[in-house]
C-alpha cells in the first residue's frame, strides 16, 4: 500500500538527453515548460485547435480521484480540442515499468511519489521541464524533490501534508487544554493530560501488508526536527548509515511516546494492532479516549461523519524542537512526461497552471502551487491543513518513500513494528541498515 492509498532522493545521472520540441503556436508552448523551437508550419493551428490529437496519461487515481483529475483537465480539452485519455490502475508501479521497457509508454505518467519517477529520469526516459518557468508555481523544495542534477522532471499535482496533529477543540476547551507551539509544550501538555487521568495520543499502525508505515512517519518527523534537514537528507540518501546515532536518538524519542502505556491509547499493543483509519475515532467519543492524533491530511477520509470544522475537529502543526518554525513532512503525486509530442507538452503546461490547481483545491486536494490561495479550499478544516503547508519554511518528502523498496516499504515498516513491540532500537536499526541494497 502507498501510505494512505498513494504511497519516494536525489539520484545522480550521467547526463540527460536533450530534446527539441515542436510548439503549438495557438497554445503558446514555446517558453513554457519545455524549451522548443517554433515552426509555424507545424503543429495545431487556430482552426482545428488540436482536434483529433490525443494525450494519454497512466496513473494511480481511480474512482472519485479520477473524476477530480479529469474535471481539472476538461478546460484544456475545451480550449485546445486535444482529447486526454486517462488510465487508472492499482498496479501502476509494475505496469509503468513493463510499458516503458516494451516501448509502449504513456505520454504522461502520474506517479504516487517521486522516487520511481526519478529512476526513469536517470535512465533518460523523461523530458526535463523548464525550472525557471516552474519556479513561479512551486517553491524550491518542491522543485528539488522532482529534480536530478538540477534538472526538473516532475510537475506536482497535489500534496499530502503529514505534519498535522488532529484534535477536538470542544474536548480541549472542556479540559482546559491549550495548543502547544513547541515540542517542550507538547511534552508538558501530554504530562498534564496524564495527570488528569486522560490519554494523550491515539495511534494505529495496522495497515495489512503495509503495517508499520505509521511508525516510519513518526520516526521521520522526529528525526527532521531533532537532527535537522541536512541530517535527514543524508539519511534518506544513505550518505550516513540507517543506524546513525541521530536516527537512533530519534527512534528512542518516538519510543518515549509509543512504548509508554500512559501516553498511547492501548499502549504499544494497541498501537501495533489498531488500524490506522480507525485510530482517530476516540478523539470524538464522550468522554474522549484520547486528545491528540498525528496523521496526514488523507486521514480526513476516515473521520466519523457529522464533525464540525473548528468546533469538533481541527488540526495544528506538529511542533518543532529547535525554536525555529516547524518543518513539514509531505507526500504527494507528481506528473512526468515521457513523450515529446506538442500536445503532451501543452498538457504539462496546463497541469502546472493555477487554473488546474485551483480546481483541485476546490475539490479538497491540497495544492503545493504557490499561487493557489486558501480561499480556494471548500471548508475551513482543509484550509487549515493547507495553511500548515503554505506557512512551512522547510519541506521534506516522506523518507521511506524515497528509499529503495526493500527498505522503505520493507524492513523499515517491519522494523518499526518490532521496535514498538519491544525490540532494542540499535538492533532494529542495524538490521534495516544491513538490508540496504549494496548497489544503492
C-alpha positions in Angstrom: 0.0 0.0 0.0 1.2 3.6 -0.6 0.8 5.5 2.6 -2.9 6.3 2.7 -3.7 5.0 -0.8 -0.9 6.7 -2.8 2.3 6.0 -1.5 9.9 8.4 -2.9 16.3 11.1 -3.3 18.4 12.8 -5.0 19.6 10.4 -7.8 22.6 11.2 -9.9 22.5 11.0 -13.6 25.4 11.0 -16.0 23.5 13.4 -18.3 20.1 14.0 -19.8 19.1 13.6 -23.3 18.4 17.0 -24.9 15.1 17.1 -26.8 13.8 19.6 -29.3 10.1 20.1 -29.1 7.9 21.5 -31.8 5.5 24.0 -30.4 1.8 24.7 -30.8 1.6 28.3 -31.7 -2.0 28.6 -30.5 -1.2 27.2 -27.1 1.9 29.2 -26.5 4.0 26.2 -25.7 7.3 27.9 -26.6 8.7 29.5 -23.5 6.5 27.2 -21.4 7.6 24.1 -19.5 9.9 22.7 -22.2 12.3 24.8 -24.3 11.5 24.5 -28.0 11.9 25.8 -31.5 8.8 27.3 -33.1 7.8 26.2 -36.6 4.7 27.9 -37.8 4.2 25.3 -40.5 3.8 22.5 -38.0 1.6 21.8 -35.0 -2.0 22.8 -34.5 -3.4 26.0 -35.9 -6.2 28.2 -34.8 -8.8 26.4 -37.0 -8.5 22.9 -35.7 -7.2 23.8 -32.3 -5.7 20.3 -31.9 -8.8 18.4 -32.9 -8.0 14.7 -33.4 -4.9 14.8 -31.2 -4.8 12.8 -28.0 -2.6 12.6 -24.9 -2.5 9.5 -22.8 -1.9 9.5 -19.0 -1.3 6.5 -16.8 -1.7 6.9 -13.1 -2.8 5.6 -9.7 -6.0 7.6 -9.3 -9.3 5.7 -9.8 -12.9 6.3 -9.0 -13.5 9.7 -7.4 -9.9 10.7 -7.7 -10.0 10.0 -11.5 -13.2 12.2 -11.7 -11.5 15.1 -10.0 -8.5 14.8 -12.2 -10.5 14.8 -15.4 -12.6 17.8 -14.2 -9.4 19.8 -13.9 -8.3 18.7 -17.4 -11.7 19.4 -19.1 -10.9 23.2 -19.7 -7.7 22.1 -21.5 -9.7 19.9 -23.9 -12.3 22.6 -24.4 -9.7 25.2 -25.2 -7.5 23.1 -27.5 -9.6 20.2 -28.9 -7.0 17.8 -27.6 -8.5 14.7 -26.1 -7.0 13.3 -22.9 -7.3 9.6 -22.3 -6.6 8.6 -18.7 -5.9 5.0 -17.4 -6.0 4.5 -13.7 -4.5 1.3 -12.2 -3.8 -0.2 -8.8 -0.7 -1.9 -10.4 0.9 1.3 -11.6 4.4 0.6 -10.3 4.5 -2.7 -12.2 2.6 -1.6 -15.3 4.7 1.6 -15.9 7.9 -0.4 -15.9 6.5 -3.0 -18.3 5.2 -0.5 -20.7 8.4 1.6 -20.7 10.5 -1.5 -21.3 8.2 -2.5 -24.1 8.3 0.9 -25.8 4.6 1.5 -25.1 5.0 4.5 -22.8 2.1 6.8 -22.0 2.6 10.4 -23.0 2.4 11.4 -19.3 2.5 9.4 -16.1 1.1 10.3 -12.7 3.5 9.0 -10.1 2.4 8.4 -6.5 5.8 9.5 -5.3 9.0 11.0 -7.0 11.4 8.2 -6.3 10.3 5.9 -9.1 9.9 8.9 -11.4 13.5 9.9 -10.9 14.7 6.4 -11.7 13.1 6.9 -15.2 14.7 10.4 -15.4 18.1 8.8 -14.5 17.7 6.4 -17.4 16.9 9.2 -19.8 13.3 8.2 -20.4 11.7 11.6 -19.3 11.7 15.1 -20.8 13.1 17.8 -18.5 10.8 20.7 -17.7 11.8 24.3 -17.5 12.8 25.1 -13.9 12.6 28.9 -14.4 9.0 28.7 -15.5 8.0 26.3 -12.8 9.7 28.4 -10.1 6.7 30.7 -10.3 4.4 27.9 -9.4 6.4 25.8 -6.9 8.8 26.5 -4.1 12.4 25.4 -4.3 11.9 22.4 -2.1 9.2 21.0 -4.4 11.3 21.6 -7.5 14.3 19.8 -5.8 12.1 16.8 -5.0 11.4 16.4 -8.7 14.9 17.0 -9.9 18.0 15.1 -11.0 21.3 17.0 -11.1 19.3 20.3 -11.0 17.0 19.4 -13.9 13.3 19.3 -13.1 11.4 16.3 -14.4 8.1 16.4 -12.4 5.1 18.7 -12.2 3.3 18.3 -8.8 -0.4 17.7 -8.7 -1.1 17.6 -5.0 0.4 17.4 -1.6 -0.4 15.1 1.4 0.5 17.1 4.5 1.8 14.7 7.1 3.0 17.0 10.0 -0.6 17.5 11.4 -1.9 16.9 14.8 -5.7 16.3 14.9 -7.8 17.3 17.9 -11.3 18.1 19.1 -11.5 21.8 20.1 -14.6 21.2 22.2 -12.9 18.5 24.2 -9.7 20.7 24.6 -11.8 23.6 25.8 -13.7 21.4 28.3 -10.5 20.1 29.8 -8.8 23.5 29.8 -6.0 22.5 27.4 -4.2 24.9 25.1 -2.5 24.2 21.8 1.3 23.7 22.1 3.7 25.8 20.0 6.9 23.9 20.8 7.9 20.3 21.4 8.5 21.1 25.1 5.0 22.5 25.4 3.7 19.3 23.7 5.5 17.2 26.2 4.2 19.3 29.1 0.6 19.1 27.7 0.9 15.3 27.5 2.1 15.2 31.1 -0.9 17.3 32.1 -3.3 15.0 30.3 -1.9 12.0 32.1 -2.1 13.8 35.5 -5.7 14.5 34.7 -6.3 10.8 34.1 -6.5 11.2 30.3 -4.6 9.6 27.5 -2.8 12.0 25.2 -2.3 10.0 22.0 -4.3 7.8 19.7 -2.0 5.9 17.4 -2.7 3.0 15.0 -0.1 1.3 12.8 -2.1 -1.7 11.4 -2.4 -1.5 7.6 -2.5 -5.0 6.3 0.7 -5.9 4.4 1.9 -2.3 4.9 1.6 -2.4 8.7 4.3 -0.2 10.2 4.3 2.8 7.9 2.7 5.0 10.5 5.7 4.3 12.7 8.1 5.3 9.9 6.3 8.6 9.6 6.7 9.3 13.3 10.4 8.5 13.2 10.9 10.7 10.2 9.0 13.6 11.8 11.2 13.4 14.9 14.5 13.0 13.0 13.7 16.0 10.9 13.0 18.1 14.0 15.7 16.7 16.3 18.6 16.4 13.9 17.6 18.9 11.2 17.0 18.8 7.5 20.7 18.3 6.5 21.0 15.1 8.6 17.6 14.0 7.4 18.6 14.4 3.7 21.9 12.5 4.3 20.0 9.7 6.0 17.4 9.4 3.2 20.2 9.3 0.6 22.2 6.8 2.6 25.1 9.2 2.9 25.0 8.3 6.6 24.1 4.8 7.7 20.5 4.0 8.6 21.6 3.3 12.1 23.4 6.6 12.6 23.3 7.8 16.2 21.0 10.7 15.3 18.5 8.1 13.9 18.7 6.0 17.0 18.1 9.1 19.1 15.0 9.9 17.1 13.7 6.4 17.3 14.1 6.4 21.1 12.2 9.8 21.3 9.4 8.1 19.5 9.7 5.2 21.9 9.2 7.5 24.8 5.7 8.1 23.5 4.6 4.9 21.8 6.0 2.5 24.3 4.5 4.3 27.3 1.2 2.7 28.3 0.0 6.1 29.7 0.9 8.1 26.6 -0.9 6.0 23.9 -4.4 4.5 23.9 -4.0 0.8 24.2 -0.3 1.1 24.8 2.2 -0.4 22.3 0.0 -3.5 21.7 -2.8 -1.1 20.7 -0.5 0.9 18.5 0.5 -2.2 16.6 -3.0 -3.7 16.2 -5.3 -0.7 15.7 -6.0 0.0 12.0 -4.6 3.4 11.1 -8.0 4.5 9.7 -9.8 3.7 13.0 -7.2 5.3 15.2 -8.6 8.9 15.4 -12.2 7.9 16.2 -11.7 8.1 20.1 -10.9 11.8 19.7 -14.6 12.4 19.2 -16.1 9.9 21.8 -17.7 11.0 25.0 -15.6 11.1 27.1 -12.6 11.4 24.7 -10.5 8.3 24.5 -7.5 10.4 23.5 -6.8 14.1 22.7 -4.1 14.1 20.0 -3.6 12.2 16.8 -0.6 12.8 14.4 -1.6 11.8 10.9 -1.5 13.1 7.3 -4.2 15.1 5.6 -5.7 12.0 4.0 -7.0 10.8 7.4 -9.8 13.2 6.8 -11.4 10.5 4.7 -11.6 8.2 7.7 -13.0 10.5 10.3 -16.6 10.0 11.7 -19.3 11.8 9.9 -21.0 14.9 11.3 -17.9 16.6 12.7 -17.9 20.4 12.6 -14.7 22.0 11.4 -13.0 24.2 14.1 -15.7 23.1 16.6 -15.4 19.4 17.0 -12.4 18.8 14.7 -9.3 20.8 13.8 -5.6 20.5 13.2 -2.4 22.2 14.3 1.2 21.8 13.0 3.3 19.2 14.8 5.6 21.5 16.8 9.3 21.9 16.2 12.2 21.2 18.6 14.7 23.9 17.7 12.9 27.1 18.3 12.6 27.6 14.5 9.3 27.2 12.6 8.5 23.5 12.4 9.4 21.7 9.2 6.7 19.9 7.3 6.8 16.4 6.1 4.8 15.7 3.0 3.8 13.1 0.5 2.4 13.9 -3.0 1.5 13.0 -6.5 3.6 14.2 -9.5 3.3 14.2 -13.3 6.2 13.4 -15.6 6.4 13.5 -19.4 7.6 10.5 -21.4 6.8 11.5 -25.0 7.7 14.8 -26.6 4.5 15.5 -28.7 3.4 19.1 -28.8 0.0 18.0 -27.3 1.6 16.4 -24.3 3.9 19.4 -23.8 0.9 21.7 -23.8 -0.9 19.5 -21.3 2.1 19.6 -18.9 1.9 23.3 -19.1 -1.8 23.2 -18.2 -1.2 20.8 -15.3 1.2 23.3 -13.7 -1.3 26.2 -14.1 -3.0 28.0 -11.3 -6.3 27.2 -13.1 -5.9 23.4 -12.8 -4.6 23.6 -9.2 -7.5 25.9 -8.2 -9.9 23.3 -9.5 -8.2 20.6 -7.5 -8.2 22.8 -4.4 -12.0 23.3 -4.9 -12.3 19.5 -4.7 -10.4 19.3 -1.4 -6.9 18.4 -2.7 -4.1 20.4 -1.0 -2.1 22.1 -3.7 1.6 22.9 -3.5 1.1 25.6 -6.1 2.2 28.9 -4.6 -0.5 30.9 -6.4 -3.4 29.0 -5.0 -5.0 31.0 -2.2 -6.6 29.5 0.9 -9.9 30.7 -0.2 -9.9 28.1 -3.0 -10.5 25.2 -0.5 -14.1 24.1 0.2 -14.1 24.3 4.0 -12.1 25.7 6.9 -10.7 22.3 8.0 -9.0 21.8 4.7 -7.9 25.5 4.6 -6.2 25.0 8.0 -4.3 22.0 6.7 -3.3 23.9 3.6 -2.1 26.8 5.7 0.3 24.5 7.6 1.9 23.7 4.2 1.8 27.3 2.9 3.5 28.6 6.0 6.2 25.9 6.1 9.8 27.2 5.9 11.2 23.8 5.4 9.5 20.9 3.4 10.8 17.4 3.2 9.3 14.4 1.5 8.4 11.2 3.3 11.8 9.5 3.6 10.7 5.9 3.4 9.1 6.6 0.0 12.4 7.8 -1.3 14.4 4.8 -0.2 14.9 1.5 -2.1 11.8 -0.6 -1.8 13.5 -3.3 0.1 14.0 -0.8 2.9 11.4 1.9 2.6 8.4 -0.4 2.1 10.1 -3.5 3.6 12.5 -3.6 6.6 11.7 -0.1 7.7 8.0 -1.0 8.1 8.6 -4.3 9.8 11.4 -2.8 11.9 9.1 -0.2 13.4 6.6 -2.9 14.4 9.4 -4.8 16.0 10.6 -1.7 17.9 7.2 -0.7 19.2 6.8 -4.4 20.3 9.9 -4.2 22.5 13.0 -4.7 20.3 16.0 -2.6 21.0 16.4 0.5 18.8 20.1 -0.3 18.0 19.2 -3.9 16.9 16.3 -2.8 14.7 18.3 -0.1 13.0 21.3 -2.3 12.4 19.0 -4.9 10.7 17.5 -2.2 8.5 21.0 -0.9 7.6 22.0 -4.4 6.7 19.1 -4.7 4.3 20.0 -1.7 2.2 20.8 -2.9 -1.3 24.5 -2.8 -2.0 24.0 -1.1 -5.4 22.2 1.9 -3.8 
